[in-house]
Each structure stands twice: as structure tokens, then as C-alpha cells.
Amino acid sequence: MVKFTSSLPIIVMLVAGAAFAAPQLADAAQSRVEHGDNLLIHRVQQEKGMNLPRRGLSMSQVEMAYGTPQRKLSPRGGDTSKHPQINRWEYSNFIVYFEHSRVIHAVLNTPAGNNTNPAAVN
């Protein structure tokens, strides 16, 4: 039979340390979640206040209303009916996503999210 008497103090210290650190880690994680939620809420409120292309507009309607985009990014998908072609147009303040030739979404072009440099994914 193995005796654990020499490792008992180490185990007690580890358990005590974990118990002490757990509330601090939970508070830090909660703070990050709340901060992220605030950023998302702020961004959604910004988008509501802007005149972004609405869902269903055609590419020509968007171009007539908002002008020529700064960049027309390379289309993605289109290989099967389950993966329709998605086009993205970049304007100075927002990006418009098209499925085939119709708007499906428009988002602010801000450092939040993964659209800080959409041209880099081409």
C-alpha cells in the first residue's frame, strides 16, 4: 500500500489555492463577457441609426443608392445549391453581403469582429 502523507500538504495547498483563485477568475471572465456584450449592443445600436442597405435590394439598387463600392471582394461559395455564391462589397463605413445578387446583410466596417481587413481574406 502507498502512503500519501508526504504529498498531503501539497494537495491541501493546491486545493486552497484553487479555491482562492476561482472567484477572481470568475470575476475576470464575467467582466470580459459584460464588456463584449456592451460592445455588441453598442454596435447594433450604431447599425440601427445608420442608413445601411436593407435586405432584398439588388446589386444595382445598392450601387444606385450608395455609389460604387471601394472594393468588390472576391465571391465565395457557389459550388453547390447548398452553398450559394456570396459577394461582398466594401464601402467606407460598412460591408454589404449579397447572396447571388440580393442583399442578405450589411454590417459596419469597424475593428470589432473579423471584418477589420476583409480584403486580407481574398
LUMGUKOL-523469 format. One line per 8 residues: number of its first residue (from 0); for each residue x, y, z of N, C-alpha, C. Coordinates in nm, 4 decimals. Example, Ala and Ser with C-alpha at 12.3 -4.5 7.8 and 13.67 -1.06 7.14 Angstrom:
<sites>
0	1.3190:-0.5690:0.7800:1.2300:-0.4500:0.7800:1.3200:-0.3300:0.7800  1.2850:-0.2250:0.7080:1.3670:-0.1060:0.7140:1.2900:0.0030:0.7870 $
</sites>
This chain:
<sites>
0	0.0838:-0.1176:0.0000:0.0000:0.0000:0.0000:0.0886:0.1243:0.0000  0.0512:0.2281:-0.0795:0.1292:0.3504:-0.0925:0.0790:0.4514:0.0093  0.1733:0.5167:0.0736:0.1368:0.6194:0.1711:0.1502:0.7567:0.1053  0.0486:0.8412:0.1231:0.0477:0.9741:0.0646:0.0684:1.0828:0.1687  0.1244:1.0520:0.2789:0.1394:1.1503:0.3855:0.2333:1.2633:0.3468  0.3355:1.2337:0.2646:0.4294:1.3397:0.2278:0.3698:1.4346:0.1232  0.2771:1.3875:0.0428:0.2178:1.4737:-0.0590:0.0896:1.5407:-0.0107  0.0429:1.5079:0.1058:-0.0790:1.5663:0.1583:-0.0719:1.7183:0.1714 $
8	0.0364:1.7758:0.2237:0.0432:1.9222:0.2318:0.0373:1.9891:0.0936  0.0960:1.9265:-0.0048:0.0936:1.9827:-0.1407:-0.0491:1.9827:-0.1948  -0.1206:1.8748:-0.1737:-0.2588:1.8657:-0.2207:-0.3454:1.9699:-0.1516  -0.3263:1.9852:-0.0207:-0.4029:2.0846:0.0548:-0.3734:2.2244:0.0024  -0.2498:2.2542:-0.0276:-0.2129:2.3871:-0.0799:-0.2747:2.4098:-0.2178  -0.2739:2.3079:-0.3028:-0.3335:2.3216:-0.4356:-0.4839:2.3465:-0.4268  -0.5518:2.2730:-0.3419:-0.6961:2.2913:-0.3258:-0.7258:2.4305:-0.2709  -0.6487:2.4738:-0.1707:-0.6703:2.6068:-0.1135:-0.6426:2.7160:-0.2165 $
16	-0.5377:2.6991:-0.2944:-0.5059:2.7974:-0.3979:-0.6135:2.8050:-0.5044  -0.6657:2.6896:-0.5431:-0.7728:2.6876:-0.6432:-0.8981:2.7542:-0.5894  -0.9286:2.7299:-0.4631:-1.0470:2.7913:-0.4029:-1.0323:2.9425:-0.3943  -0.9103:2.9891:-0.3688:-0.8855:3.1329:-0.3606:-0.8899:3.1982:-0.4981  -0.8372:3.1311:-0.6006:-0.8281:3.1886:-0.7350:-0.9605:3.1818:-0.8100  -1.0442:3.0848:-0.7805:-1.1675:3.0649:-0.8571:-1.2570:3.1880:-0.8602  -1.2852:3.2560:-0.7463:-1.3710:3.3748:-0.7542:-1.3091:3.4864:-0.8375  -1.1776:3.5041:-0.8290:-1.1117:3.6091:-0.9070:-1.1187:3.5783:-1.0553 $
24	-1.0971:3.4527:-1.0932:-1.1065:3.4145:-1.2339:-1.2491:3.4308:-1.2846  -1.3457:3.3944:-1.2028:-1.4862:3.4089:-1.2430:-1.5218:3.5559:-1.2629  -1.4738:3.6429:-1.1720:-1.4997:3.7862:-1.1865:-1.4370:3.8410:-1.3142  -1.3135:3.7997:-1.3439:-1.2459:3.8458:-1.4650:-1.3180:3.7985:-1.5896  -1.3617:3.6730:-1.5897:-1.4349:3.6199:-1.7047:-1.5672:3.6928:-1.7226  -1.6378:3.7183:-1.6127:-1.7648:3.7902:-1.6199:-1.7441:3.9308:-1.6738  -1.6360:3.9943:-1.6325:-1.6056:4.1289:-1.6801:-1.5827:4.1294:-1.8307  -1.5090:4.0286:-1.8802:-1.4839:4.0206:-2.0243:-1.6134:3.9967:-2.0996 $
32	-1.7010:3.9117:-2.0466:-1.8287:3.8843:-2.1122:-1.9134:4.0102:-2.1157  -1.9224:4.0808:-2.0029:-2.0021:4.2029:-1.9991:-1.9460:4.3074:-2.0942  -1.8137:4.3195:-2.1007:-1.7515:4.4162:-2.1917:-1.7840:4.3796:-2.3366  -1.7746:4.2502:-2.3692:-1.8078:4.2057:-2.5042:-1.9533:4.2311:-2.5376  -2.0413:4.2053:-2.4408:-2.1837:4.2310:-2.4621:-2.2088:4.3784:-2.4864  -2.1416:4.4652:-2.4107:-2.1579:4.6098:-2.4291:-2.1123:4.6522:-2.5668  -2.0001:4.5968:-2.6144:-1.9529:4.6307:-2.7482:-2.0527:4.5875:-2.8544  -2.1081:4.4674:-2.8393:-2.2049:4.4181:-2.9361:-2.3312:4.5027:-2.9348 $
40	-2.3810:4.5346:-2.8165:-2.5009:4.6183:-2.8053:-2.4762:4.7548:-2.8679  -2.3598:4.8141:-2.8401:-2.3258:4.9444:-2.8964:-2.3206:4.9371:-3.0484  -2.2625:4.8297:-3.1004:-2.2504:4.8162:-3.2457:-2.3866:4.7998:-3.3103  -2.4743:4.7208:-3.2502:-2.6085:4.7017:-3.3054:-2.6844:4.8334:-3.3039  -2.6722:4.9118:-3.1966:-2.7383:5.0415:-3.1893:-2.6843:5.1354:-3.2962  -2.5541:5.1313:-3.3212:-2.4953:5.2135:-3.4269:-2.5536:5.1754:-3.5623  -2.5634:5.0442:-3.5887:-2.6151:4.9983:-3.7177:-2.7601:5.0411:-3.7377  -2.8401:5.0389:-3.6304:-2.9799:5.0798:-3.6420:-2.9917:5.2267:-3.6781 $
48	-2.8967:5.3083:-3.6316:-2.9008:5.4510:-3.6576:-2.8476:5.4889:-3.7948  -2.7848:5.3955:-3.8636:-2.7266:5.4254:-3.9949:-2.8205:5.3840:-4.1073  -2.8012:5.4456:-4.2192:-2.8780:5.4129:-4.3383:-2.8015:5.3060:-4.4165  -2.8146:5.1802:-4.3746:-2.7469:5.0687:-4.4417:-2.8408:5.0060:-4.5436  -2.7855:4.9437:-4.6486:-2.8718:4.8747:-4.7455:-2.9566:4.7693:-4.6762  -3.0833:4.7645:-4.7114:-3.1730:4.6692:-4.6465:-3.1796:4.5392:-4.7263  -3.2165:4.4355:-4.6552:-3.2257:4.3016:-4.7112:-3.3184:4.2995:-4.8333  -3.2739:4.2307:-4.9386:-3.3568:4.2126:-5.0569:-3.3243:4.3063:-5.1718 $
56	-3.2493:4.4153:-5.1451:-3.2133:4.5052:-5.2545:-3.1197:4.4341:-5.3516  -3.1297:4.4704:-5.4795:-3.0403:4.4126:-5.5793:-2.9075:4.4874:-5.5795  -2.8084:4.4278:-5.6430:-2.6772:4.4930:-5.6526:-2.6881:4.6283:-5.7217  -2.7671:4.6359:-5.8266:-2.7806:4.7626:-5.8987:-2.8506:4.8676:-5.8125  -2.9494:4.8276:-5.7324:-3.0162:4.9224:-5.6432:-2.9191:4.9756:-5.5375  -2.8351:4.8875:-5.4845:-2.7365:4.9309:-5.3848:-2.6385:5.0274:-5.4492  -2.5932:4.9959:-5.5671:-2.4959:5.0831:-5.6347:-2.5578:5.2182:-5.6691  -2.6858:5.2198:-5.7081:-2.7518:5.3480:-5.7374:-2.7679:5.4314:-5.6101 $
64	-2.8038:5.3675:-5.4998:-2.8312:5.4402:-5.3757:-2.7046:5.4810:-5.3003  -2.6008:5.3979:-5.3045:-2.4822:5.4214:-5.2217:-2.3557:5.4476:-5.3019  -2.3656:5.4415:-5.4330:-2.2494:5.4663:-5.5170:-2.1666:5.3402:-5.5377  -2.0584:5.3569:-5.6107:-1.9690:5.2455:-5.6378:-1.8923:5.2103:-5.5111  -1.8848:5.0825:-5.4764:-1.8111:5.0446:-5.3549:-1.6611:5.0682:-5.3721  -1.5919:5.0843:-5.2604:-1.4468:5.0982:-5.2655:-1.3827:4.9724:-5.3211  -1.4385:4.8583:-5.2819:-1.3870:4.7292:-5.3274:-1.5012:4.6316:-5.3438  -1.4927:4.5521:-5.4482:-1.5815:4.4374:-5.4652:-1.4945:4.3150:-5.4391 $
72	-1.5159:4.2540:-5.3237:-1.4323:4.1417:-5.2841:-1.4681:4.0163:-5.3634  -1.3750:3.9257:-5.3736:-1.3957:3.8024:-5.4496:-1.5142:3.7235:-5.3955  -1.5986:3.6701:-5.4855:-1.7122:3.5904:-5.4381:-1.6647:3.4601:-5.3755  -1.7461:3.4084:-5.2844:-1.7190:3.2813:-5.2172:-1.8377:3.1884:-5.2381  -1.8125:3.0588:-5.2350:-1.9188:2.9603:-5.2481:-1.9633:2.9446:-5.3917  -2.0875:2.9006:-5.4079:-2.1437:2.8815:-5.5412:-2.1148:2.7456:-5.6005  -2.0465:2.6590:-5.5230:-2.0111:2.5287:-5.5766:-2.1286:2.4307:-5.5792  -2.2275:2.4503:-5.4906:-2.3483:2.3670:-5.4906:-2.4677:2.4542:-5.4527 $
80	-2.5879:2.3979:-5.4666:-2.7074:2.4747:-5.4297:-2.7131:2.4985:-5.2787  -2.6468:2.4134:-5.2010:-2.6425:2.4336:-5.0557:-2.5425:2.5415:-5.0159  -2.4545:2.5769:-5.1062:-2.3544:2.6813:-5.0820:-2.3662:2.7887:-5.1896  -2.4649:2.8771:-5.1772:-2.4834:2.9797:-5.2810:-2.3663:3.0772:-5.2848  -2.3515:3.1412:-5.3971:-2.2434:3.2387:-5.4113:-2.2707:3.3596:-5.3231  -2.1718:3.3987:-5.2436:-2.1805:3.5150:-5.1566:-2.0815:3.6197:-5.2080  -2.1325:3.7376:-5.2355:-2.0491:3.8504:-5.2780:-2.0436:3.9521:-5.1654  -1.9314:4.0219:-5.1546:-1.9162:4.1250:-5.0520:-1.8640:4.2521:-5.1170 $
88	-1.9303:4.3603:-5.0847:-1.8866:4.4911:-5.1305:-1.8467:4.5735:-5.0101  -1.7336:4.6388:-5.0198:-1.6840:4.7202:-4.9087:-1.7007:4.8689:-4.9416  -1.7710:4.9372:-4.8536:-1.7827:5.0827:-4.8578:-1.6988:5.1384:-4.7428  -1.6864:5.2686:-4.7320:-1.6004:5.3266:-4.6297:-1.6446:5.2918:-4.4882  -1.7755:5.2845:-4.4626:-1.8244:5.2602:-4.3268:-1.8923:5.1255:-4.3064  -1.9182:5.0528:-4.4131:-1.9917:4.9275:-4.3982:-1.9574:4.8304:-4.5099  -1.9968:4.7053:-4.4871:-1.9802:4.5990:-4.5866:-2.1185:4.5422:-4.6155  -2.1460:4.5178:-4.7415:-2.2741:4.4601:-4.7827:-2.2486:4.3174:-4.8316 $
96	-2.3280:4.2238:-4.7815:-2.3191:4.0841:-4.8220:-2.4376:4.0515:-4.9112  -2.4086:3.9892:-5.0248:-2.5110:3.9506:-5.1214:-2.5130:3.7989:-5.1365  -2.6326:3.7422:-5.1460:-2.6458:3.6035:-5.1894:-2.6925:3.6118:-5.3330  -2.6129:3.5594:-5.4222:-2.6303:3.5794:-5.5653:-2.6257:3.7308:-5.5895  -2.7368:3.7948:-5.6179:-2.7337:3.9387:-5.6454:-2.8225:4.0195:-5.5510  -2.8651:3.9590:-5.4396:-2.9542:4.0268:-5.3448:-2.8867:4.0445:-5.2087  -2.9123:4.1601:-5.1455:-2.8560:4.1883:-5.0133:-2.9128:4.0893:-4.9120  -2.8227:4.0289:-4.8346:-2.8680:3.9459:-4.7232:-2.8305:4.0097:-4.5895 $
104	-2.7267:4.0977:-4.5897:-2.6859:4.1614:-4.4645:-2.5908:4.2764:-4.4943  -2.5950:4.3781:-4.4097:-2.4988:4.4878:-4.4165:-2.4506:4.5139:-4.2741  -2.3198:4.5279:-4.2564:-2.2609:4.5476:-4.1237:-2.1624:4.6631:-4.1274  -2.1465:4.7271:-4.0109:-2.0482:4.8336:-4.0002:-1.9084:4.7769:-4.0186  -1.8241:4.8522:-4.0821:-1.6850:4.8127:-4.1015:-1.6037:4.8722:-3.9874  -1.6052:4.8037:-3.8736:-1.5364:4.8514:-3.7543:-1.4360:4.7479:-3.7077  -1.3464:4.7849:-3.6166:-1.2489:4.6884:-3.5667:-1.3098:4.5717:-3.4903  -1.4359:4.5789:-3.4516:-1.4987:4.4662:-3.3825:-1.5228:4.3534:-3.4813 $
112	-1.5164:4.2320:-3.4348:-1.5425:4.1170:-3.5200:-1.4267:4.0872:-3.6119  -1.4537:4.0162:-3.7197:-1.3476:3.9735:-3.8095:-1.3439:4.0555:-3.9373  -1.4050:4.1706:-3.9390:-1.4070:4.2492:-4.0618:-1.3179:4.3723:-4.0534  -1.2049:4.3624:-3.9808:-1.1134:4.4745:-3.9729:-1.0394:4.4947:-4.1034  -1.0146:4.3857:-4.1753:-0.9468:4.3957:-4.3045:-1.0003:4.2854:-4.3942  -1.1214:4.3015:-4.4455:-1.1827:4.1920:-4.5223:-1.1081:4.1586:-4.6495  -1.0331:4.2524:-4.7044:-0.9584:4.2232:-4.8271:-0.8474:4.1226:-4.8023  -0.8039:4.1097:-4.6772:-0.6939:4.0183:-4.6459:-0.7329:3.8721:-4.6648 $
120	-0.8623:3.8409:-4.6677:-0.9053:3.7020:-4.6828:-0.9207:3.6624:-4.8287  -0.8947:3.7520:-4.9186:-0.9047:3.7201:-5.0626:-0.7850:3.6443:-5.1089 $
</sites>
